[in-house]
Amino acid sequence: MAKSKAVYLHEQQRALIGRLSRSWLWRSEFPTWVLIIVIYGGWFATLAFHATLGLLPATLLLIWFTAWYMSLQHELIHGHPTRYPRVNQLLGLMPLAVWYPYGLYRDSHLAHHRAHLLTLPDDDPESYYFSVHRWQRLPHWYRRLIRLRNTFPGRLLLGPLLDIMQMLAAMIAAFRARQRDAIVMWMVHGLLVGVTFAWIAHCGFSLVWFLLAVSYPALALTKVRSFLEHRAEEDPLARSVINEAALPWRVLFLNLNYHSVHHDLPGVPWYGLRAIYLNDRDDYQTRNGGFVVRGYSVWLRRFLFRAVDVNAHPGFNASNSNEP
């Protein structure tokens, strides 16, 4: 019996991954090790020499390196550059972006990768949707705030603030409930934030300026990538976007703009995503239901004043939402 197209394409994909994984670059994880050195070295060196660089160039560089570091943390969560999670955790534990503990990001993001629950507000911790019941109970002013957040400028300006408030509320709840593991995580995070602030102050860089002009804009940059990154569709394969972004965005986001490929193959390192996508471009665009965009400027133009509709989740059929 002739092979189906889907089976044939799957075998082709496996063959490509097999060839890539046998290469020295892939096996050694050399690109990720270089990335770690460049990001850490660039972040610390920029602070150390900020007076020579000047405030504006130093601030812009720090925004880039801080946002880049958050992309690196994502890579560490997915098992790179080593096979040992605790080693990878040590490589991403420093809170260069200040706000988020690595452990909190790790746990929520791995839960986010349950494909059959993707975008469901009660199950996907990274979903921007609300359950119908919760959306209906929200005050009118808060609904307006969410709609404002769901514009492209609103996501960048308000999104980080709302996330920080939610994160701090979770921290307070963990301490009140005496959740030992969470309390230890937050205490370690607080200690490392203190070390980070000590280095910033030692370099003569304003802590207030770092929080307002570096950390917050870096968080906003990550919101560019996650804007309409997922949508509520019956088919889990059609819930993640493919964004054919320009080179600077691909570098900053470590190819996570090919988000459908990443969710399909979460173990593939960042430097393999583009090659796999280009090899199976038509297939991926078909499988994700044509959820394809030609760069982030498309979202900017389309949602400059109009909000994307990620309010009350429409729900899925049980056959799609409950499959293991």
Secondary structure, 3 states (H helix, E strand, C coil): CCCCHHHHHHHHHHHHHHHHHCCHHHHHCHHHHHHHHHHHHHHHHHHHCHHHHCHHHHHHHHHHHHHHHHHHHHHHHCCCCCCCHHHHHHHCCCCCCCCCCHHHHHHHHHHHCCHHHCCCCCCCCCCCCECHHHHHHCCHHHHHHHHHHCCHHHHHHCHHHHHHHHHHHHHHHHHHCCCHHHHHHHHHHHHHHHHHHHHHHHCCCCHHHHHHHHHHHHHHHHHHHHCCCECCCCCHHHCECEECCCHHHHHHCCCCCCHHHHHHCCCCCHHHHHHHHHHCHHHHHHHCCCCEECCHHHHHHHCCCCCCCCCECCCCCHHHHCCC
